[in-house]
């Protein structure tokens, strides 16, 4: 949800509610909804490493260091965001 959408919803609640306490509870409800919506970034939920039908491959954007879920800032510019790559959690190394 965008901030503008949240502002419009708050304005609607201001017109609709009859008491200040009712308005306050609705604003808090909308803020909770806004906050929970912010936890989903670009349609990717809390668990970003999703295996593609047992192939051992994942979309690169789920492991990209620029992804906000992985601690990045969301600014990447890489050209392989939806390319399937080997899941780094499944790789075996010969150490």
N, C-alpha and C positions, 0 to 999 in steps of 0.2 A: 504494500500500500504506500502511495506517495503522501508526502506531507500535505499537499494541497487537498487530496481526498480526505484526509483526516480532518483538516480545517473545515471542509464543507460538511462533513458528518457532524462535527461539533456545532456548527451553526444550525443545522437541522434539529438537533437535540435541544438547543437553546429555545427555538421556536415551539417545539413540541411539549416540553416539560412544563408542568404547572408550579412545581416548587423547586427551590434551590437545592434541596437535598436530593431530589429525583434527578435534577440536571447533573449534580456532582457525581452520583453513582453511574450515570450513563457515560459521562466523560471518562471516568476511570475504566469502565468497561471498554470503551473505544481505545484508550491508551494501551490496555492489555492486549487487545486485538492487534493494534499497530506493532507493539513490541514482539508478539509471537510471529507476526508476518515478517518482521525484519530478520528472524532467525533462519528463514528460508531464503537463500541467495541464489538468484538465477535458476530457480526450480530444483536446486540441489539441496537435499535435506541434511540432517545432522551427520549421517554416515555417508561420506563422499565416495568411498571406495566400493563401487558396486560392480560385481562381476557380470560379464555378459555371457549368459547361458553356458556356464562351465568351460569357456574357452581359455580361461586364464588371462583374458584381456580386459582392460578397463579403458574408458574414454580418458584421454590425456588430461582434460581439464579437471578431472577428479584428483589427480596427483600433482598438478602444476603448482609450483611454489608461489605463484602470484595469486592463486585462488584465495579469497578471504577465509575460507574454511581451513585452509592450510597455513594461515598466518600471513598471507600476502595482502597487498593493497588493492587488488582487483584490476590493476593496470598491467597488461601483459604484452599483447601484440604478437604472441606466437601464432604461427599459421597452422598448428596441429591440434587445436583445442578439442576437436571431436574425433580425432584419429584414435583408433584402438591400439593400445600398447600393452606390453606384458605388465601384469600386476607386480609391482616391486615387492609386495609382501609374499609372493609365491616364488620368487626367484631363488634358485639354489646356487650358492657360490662354492668354489673349490678351495676353501681356505684351509 
